[in-house]
């Protein structure tokens, strides 16, 4: 037989094996459903770690070598996770919506909050997303969430991730704390420059002001220079401070727009480590906004602190063919963590809803915090 014929023959045998496996799997799931009913009547926990260990070890004992033993263990743990999902759905059926009904996107002259002062990267993201908006400048990230929650602002634009330095943890924490929804996301180019008052030379500089992220994103440029690095809450505020310092030795890291607004010169352009340095900003709202055209879902969840708990929660996404775009963990107390994830899909798709319900059944806490699209 040639190669194609050999493959076809082996694939026929696999199909025959699958034909035997599926009825057995269905029978196993029916046993899991019956066990769930007994556990419910006896008020027993779904998870029985001793029993899970026994089932896995019993299956491993049939292996012929260590490689096969690992493969069998993976198979059995996956089957156990699916079985527990069936038990949870039997005991705790849920058709609750993951998001409240959406409001229509606001039109006209909306009020949009950003953190910092004119010239901040967040203001530039705001201008790209809401060119006609009335801008509300706030001092800190938390002030922005408060303004949106109290409806002093219709929307807020806040940084959530940098392509070089990763997630901005504070934004994730505040999303959970204030219960705001993500309604859009965008990426903008971040081209940091070294800014200084007119007449100041590179050799004159003794201190540089910027936000922590600015320093992190320009670490290679700053390495080896004997400058004092002074943290500031925002790169545009850093530019303001450098301009007002009256010192011929103070510079700032910020945008060209911040330089123009504060009468500074661009001493060295494009000093960021990565030429394609970008930051992602999300638009937050006190109410969700979504329709059938939106294809990204953000969610937050926590699992039990035990081996395999996170894997159980993620397994439905693989089974449902949903692409997991991002996964972040944030501390939620001593030894506890809360996770944030972004997945591709629409909250209005029934198959997506089924996957989310299956994933939620494996969690202690599960919440969808937005369905939206990437803009720009």
C-alpha positions as CSV (number, residue, x, y, z in Angstrom):
1,X,0.0,0.0,0.0
2,X,1.2,3.6,-0.7
3,X,1.3,6.2,2.0
4,X,-2.2,7.5,1.4
5,X,-3.7,4.0,1.5
6,X,-1.9,3.3,4.8
7,X,-3.2,6.5,6.3
8,X,-6.8,5.7,5.2
9,X,-6.6,2.2,6.7
10,X,-5.4,3.5,10.0
11,X,-8.0,6.3,10.1
12,X,-10.7,3.7,9.5
13,X,-9.5,1.8,12.6
14,X,-9.5,5.1,14.6
15,X,-13.1,5.7,13.5
16,X,-14.1,2.3,14.6
17,X,-12.4,2.8,18.0
18,X,-14.2,6.2,18.4
19,X,-17.4,4.4,17.5
20,X,-16.9,2.3,20.6
21,X,-15.6,5.1,22.8
22,X,-18.5,7.5,22.3
23,X,-21.2,5.2,23.6
24,X,-19.1,4.3,26.6
25,X,-18.5,8.1,27.2
26,X,-22.2,8.8,27.0
27,X,-22.8,6.0,29.5
28,X,-20.2,7.4,31.8
29,X,-21.8,10.8,31.7
30,X,-25.2,9.3,32.6
31,X,-23.5,7.6,35.6
32,X,-22.2,11.1,36.5
33,X,-25.7,12.6,36.3
34,X,-27.0,9.9,38.6
35,X,-24.2,10.4,41.0
36,X,-25.0,14.1,41.1
37,X,-28.6,13.4,42.1
38,X,-27.4,11.2,44.9
39,X,-24.9,13.8,46.0
40,X,-27.7,16.4,45.9
41,X,-30.0,14.4,48.1
42,X,-27.1,13.7,50.6
43,X,-25.8,17.3,50.5
44,X,-22.4,16.1,49.4
45,X,-19.7,18.0,47.7
46,X,-19.2,17.5,43.9
47,X,-15.4,17.3,44.2
48,X,-14.0,14.2,45.9
49,X,-10.3,14.4,45.6
50,X,-9.6,11.0,47.1
51,X,-11.9,9.3,44.5
52,X,-10.4,11.3,41.7
53,X,-6.9,10.2,42.7
54,X,-8.1,6.5,42.9
55,X,-9.7,6.7,39.4
56,X,-6.5,8.2,37.9
57,X,-4.1,5.8,39.6
58,X,-6.3,2.8,38.5
59,X,-6.1,4.0,34.9
60,X,-2.4,4.7,35.1
61,X,-1.8,1.1,36.3
62,X,-2.8,-0.1,32.8
63,X,0.0,1.9,31.1
64,X,2.9,0.2,29.5
65,X,5.5,2.9,30.0
66,X,6.0,6.3,31.7
67,X,5.0,8.2,28.5
68,X,1.8,6.3,28.2
69,X,1.2,6.7,31.9
70,X,1.3,10.5,31.6
71,X,-1.1,10.4,28.6
72,X,-3.6,8.2,30.4
73,X,-3.4,10.5,33.5
74,X,-4.2,13.5,31.3
75,X,-7.1,11.7,29.6
76,X,-8.6,10.6,32.9
77,X,-8.3,14.1,34.5
78,X,-10.0,15.6,31.5
79,X,-12.8,13.0,31.7
80,X,-13.2,13.7,35.4
81,X,-13.3,17.5,34.8
82,X,-16.1,16.9,32.2
83,X,-17.9,14.6,34.6
84,X,-17.9,17.2,37.3
85,X,-19.2,19.8,34.9
86,X,-22.1,17.5,34.1
87,X,-22.7,17.1,37.9
88,X,-22.7,20.9,38.4
89,X,-25.1,21.4,35.6
90,X,-27.4,18.7,37.0
91,X,-27.4,20.2,40.5
92,X,-27.2,23.9,39.6
93,X,-28.9,24.5,36.3
94,X,-28.7,28.1,35.2
95,X,-30.0,30.2,32.4
96,X,-29.2,33.5,34.0
97,X,-27.9,36.2,31.6
98,X,-24.2,37.0,31.9
99,X,-24.8,40.7,31.1
100,X,-27.7,43.0,31.7
101,X,-29.6,44.2,28.6
102,X,-27.4,46.6,26.6
103,X,-28.0,50.3,26.3
104,X,-27.6,52.0,23.0
105,X,-24.3,53.7,22.4
106,X,-24.5,57.4,23.3
107,X,-24.4,59.8,20.5
108,X,-23.6,63.5,20.3
109,X,-21.4,65.4,22.7
110,X,-20.8,62.8,25.4
111,X,-18.6,63.5,28.4
112,X,-15.5,61.2,28.5
113,X,-13.0,61.0,31.4
114,X,-9.3,60.4,31.1
115,X,-6.5,60.3,33.6
116,X,-3.9,63.0,33.5
117,X,-3.8,66.4,31.8
118,X,-3.9,67.4,28.1
119,X,-1.0,65.7,26.3
120,X,-1.5,62.4,28.2
121,X,-1.5,59.3,26.1
122,X,-5.0,58.6,27.5
123,X,-6.2,61.9,26.1
124,X,-4.9,61.0,22.7
125,X,-6.7,57.6,22.9
126,X,-9.9,59.5,23.9
127,X,-9.5,61.8,20.9
128,X,-9.2,58.9,18.5
129,X,-12.3,57.2,20.0
130,X,-14.5,60.2,20.7
131,X,-13.3,63.1,18.6
132,X,-16.3,65.3,19.6
133,X,-16.4,64.4,23.3
134,X,-16.3,66.9,26.1
135,X,-13.1,65.9,28.0
136,X,-13.0,65.4,31.8
137,X,-9.5,65.3,33.2
138,X,-9.0,63.4,36.5
139,X,-6.0,63.0,38.7
140,X,-5.9,59.2,39.3
141,X,-7.1,56.0,37.7
142,X,-9.6,55.5,40.5
143,X,-11.0,59.0,40.1
144,X,-11.9,58.0,36.5
145,X,-13.9,54.9,37.6
146,X,-15.7,57.0,40.3
147,X,-16.6,59.6,37.7
148,X,-18.1,56.9,35.4
149,X,-19.9,55.1,38.3
150,X,-21.4,58.3,39.6
151,X,-22.4,59.2,36.0
152,X,-20.4,62.5,36.0
153,X,-18.9,61.0,32.8
154,X,-20.6,58.9,30.2
155,X,-17.4,57.0,29.4
156,X,-13.9,56.7,30.7
157,X,-10.8,55.8,28.6
158,X,-8.1,54.0,30.6
159,X,-4.9,52.1,29.8
160,X,-5.1,48.3,30.3
161,X,-2.1,46.8,28.6
162,X,1.2,47.7,26.9
163,X,2.7,45.7,24.1
164,X,6.1,45.7,25.8
165,X,5.5,45.7,29.6
166,X,2.2,43.8,29.7
167,X,-0.9,44.3,31.8
168,X,-1.7,47.3,33.9
169,X,-2.9,45.6,37.1
170,X,-4.5,48.6,38.6
171,X,-7.1,48.8,35.8
172,X,-8.1,45.2,36.3
173,X,-8.5,45.7,40.0
174,X,-10.6,48.8,39.5
175,X,-12.9,47.1,37.0
176,X,-13.8,44.6,39.6
177,X,-14.0,47.1,42.5
178,X,-16.4,49.5,40.7
179,X,-18.4,47.0,38.6
180,X,-17.9,49.0,35.4
181,X,-18.3,47.4,31.9
182,X,-15.9,47.4,29.0
183,X,-17.6,48.6,25.9
184,X,-14.7,49.1,23.4
185,X,-11.0,48.6,23.1
186,X,-8.2,50.2,21.0
187,X,-4.5,50.3,20.6
188,X,-2.5,53.5,20.0
189,X,1.2,54.0,19.1
190,X,3.3,55.2,22.1
191,X,6.3,57.1,20.9
192,X,8.1,58.4,24.0
193,X,10.4,61.3,23.6
194,X,12.9,63.0,25.9
195,X,11.5,66.5,26.5
196,X,13.4,69.5,28.0
197,X,13.0,73.3,28.1
198,X,14.5,75.2,25.2
199,X,18.3,75.6,25.4
200,X,18.8,72.6,27.7
201,X,21.4,70.2,26.2
202,X,21.6,66.4,26.9
203,X,24.8,67.0,28.9
204,X,22.9,69.4,31.2
205,X,20.3,66.9,32.4
206,X,20.5,65.7,36.0
207,X,16.9,64.4,36.6
208,X,14.1,63.0,34.4
209,X,10.4,62.9,35.4
210,X,7.9,60.4,34.0
211,X,5.3,57.8,34.9
212,X,6.6,54.4,36.0
213,X,5.5,52.9,32.7
214,X,7.4,55.5,30.8
215,X,10.6,54.5,32.6
216,X,9.9,50.8,32.0
217,X,9.2,51.3,28.3
218,X,12.4,53.3,27.9
219,X,14.7,51.3,30.1
220,X,17.4,50.7,27.4
221,X,17.8,54.4,26.7
222,X,18.0,55.2,30.4
223,X,20.5,52.5,31.2
224,X,24.0,53.8,32.2
225,X,22.9,57.4,32.5
226,X,23.6,59.0,35.9
227,X,20.2,60.8,36.0
228,X,17.8,60.8,39.0
229,X,14.5,59.2,37.8
230,X,11.5,60.9,39.5
231,X,8.1,59.1,39.4
232,X,5.1,61.1,38.4
233,X,1.4,60.0,38.0
234,X,1.3,60.8,34.3
235,X,3.7,61.6,31.4
236,X,1.8,64.8,30.6
237,X,2.0,65.9,34.2
238,X,5.8,65.1,34.0
239,X,6.0,67.5,31.0
240,X,4.2,70.2,32.9
241,X,6.5,69.7,35.9
242,X,9.6,69.9,33.8
243,X,8.4,73.1,32.1
244,X,7.6,74.7,35.4
245,X,10.7,73.6,37.2
246,X,12.8,76.6,36.2
247,X,15.8,74.3,36.3
248,X,18.1,73.9,33.3
249,X,18.7,70.3,34.4
250,X,15.2,68.7,34.4
251,X,13.8,66.7,31.5
252,X,10.7,64.6,31.1
253,X,9.6,61.5,29.1
254,X,6.4,62.1,27.3
255,X,4.7,62.7,23.9
256,X,5.3,65.3,21.3
257,X,1.9,66.7,22.0
258,X,2.9,67.2,25.7
259,X,6.0,69.0,24.5
260,X,4.0,71.3,22.3
261,X,1.4,72.1,25.0
262,X,4.1,72.9,27.5
263,X,6.6,74.8,25.4
264,X,9.3,72.0,25.6
265,X,11.7,70.8,22.9
266,X,12.0,67.2,21.8
267,X,15.6,66.6,22.8
268,X,15.7,62.9,21.7
269,X,12.8,61.4,19.8
270,X,11.5,57.8,20.0
271,X,13.4,56.6,23.0
272,X,11.2,53.6,23.8
273,X,12.8,50.1,23.8
274,X,10.4,48.6,21.2
275,X,9.9,50.5,17.9
276,X,6.4,49.2,17.7
277,X,5.5,50.2,21.3
278,X,1.7,50.3,21.7
279,X,-0.7,50.7,24.6
280,X,-4.2,49.3,24.7
281,X,-7.0,51.4,26.1
282,X,-10.5,50.3,27.1
283,X,-13.6,52.4,27.2
284,X,-15.6,51.8,30.4
285,X,-19.2,52.5,31.0
286,X,-21.7,52.2,33.9
287,X,-23.9,50.0,31.6
288,X,-23.0,47.4,29.0
289,X,-23.2,48.1,25.3
290,X,-23.1,45.3,22.8
291,X,-24.7,43.9,19.7
292,X,-24.3,40.9,17.4
293,X,-21.3,42.5,15.7
294,X,-19.2,42.5,18.8
295,X,-16.6,39.7,19.0
296,X,-14.6,40.1,22.2
297,X,-15.7,39.1,25.7
298,X,-14.0,40.1,28.9
299,X,-14.6,38.1,32.1
300,X,-13.3,37.7,35.6
301,X,-13.4,34.6,37.7
302,X,-11.9,32.7,40.7
303,X,-11.4,29.0,41.2
304,X,-10.7,26.8,44.2
305,X,-7.1,26.7,45.3
306,X,-6.3,23.1,44.3
307,X,-4.5,21.3,41.6
308,X,-6.3,21.3,38.2
309,X,-8.9,23.9,39.2
310,X,-7.8,26.4,36.5
311,X,-7.5,23.7,33.9
312,X,-11.1,22.6,34.6
313,X,-12.3,26.1,34.0
314,X,-10.4,26.5,30.8
315,X,-11.3,23.1,29.3
316,X,-14.7,24.2,28.0
317,X,-13.1,27.0,25.9
318,X,-10.9,24.4,24.1
319,X,-13.9,22.1,23.7
320,X,-16.1,24.9,22.4
321,X,-13.4,26.1,19.9
322,X,-13.2,29.6,21.6
323,X,-9.9,31.4,21.3
324,X,-8.5,32.6,24.6
325,X,-6.8,35.9,23.8
326,X,-5.5,36.9,27.2
327,X,-5.3,35.6,30.8
328,X,-4.2,37.7,33.7
329,X,-4.0,36.9,37.5
330,X,-4.4,39.4,40.3
331,X,-4.0,38.9,44.0
332,X,-7.2,38.6,46.0
333,X,-5.9,38.1,49.5
334,X,-3.2,35.9,51.0
335,X,-2.8,32.9,48.7
336,X,-5.8,33.8,46.7
337,X,-6.1,35.0,43.1
338,X,-8.6,36.4,40.8
339,X,-8.3,35.9,37.0
340,X,-9.2,38.2,34.1
341,X,-9.6,36.8,30.6
342,X,-10.4,38.0,27.1
343,X,-12.0,35.5,24.6
344,X,-13.2,35.8,21.1
345,X,-16.9,35.4,20.7
346,X,-20.3,37.2,20.9
347,X,-22.4,37.1,24.1
348,X,-25.4,36.7,21.8
349,X,-24.2,33.5,20.3
350,X,-25.9,30.4,21.9
351,X,-22.8,28.2,21.5
352,X,-20.7,30.8,23.2
353,X,-23.3,31.1,26.0
354,X,-23.2,27.3,26.5
355,X,-19.4,27.4,26.7
356,X,-19.5,30.3,29.3
357,X,-22.0,28.4,31.4
358,X,-19.9,25.3,31.4
359,X,-16.8,27.3,32.4
360,X,-18.8,29.2,35.1
361,X,-19.9,25.9,36.6
362,X,-16.2,25.1,37.4
363,X,-15.7,28.5,39.2
364,X,-16.3,29.8,42.7
365,X,-17.0,33.2,41.1
366,X,-17.6,34.1,37.5
367,X,-18.7,37.4,35.9
368,X,-18.7,38.8,32.4
369,X,-17.5,42.4,32.3
370,X,-18.1,43.3,28.7
371,X,-18.8,42.3,25.1
372,X,-17.2,44.7,22.6
373,X,-15.1,45.2,19.5
374,X,-11.6,46.4,18.8
375,X,-11.7,49.9,17.3
376,X,-9.1,51.6,15.1
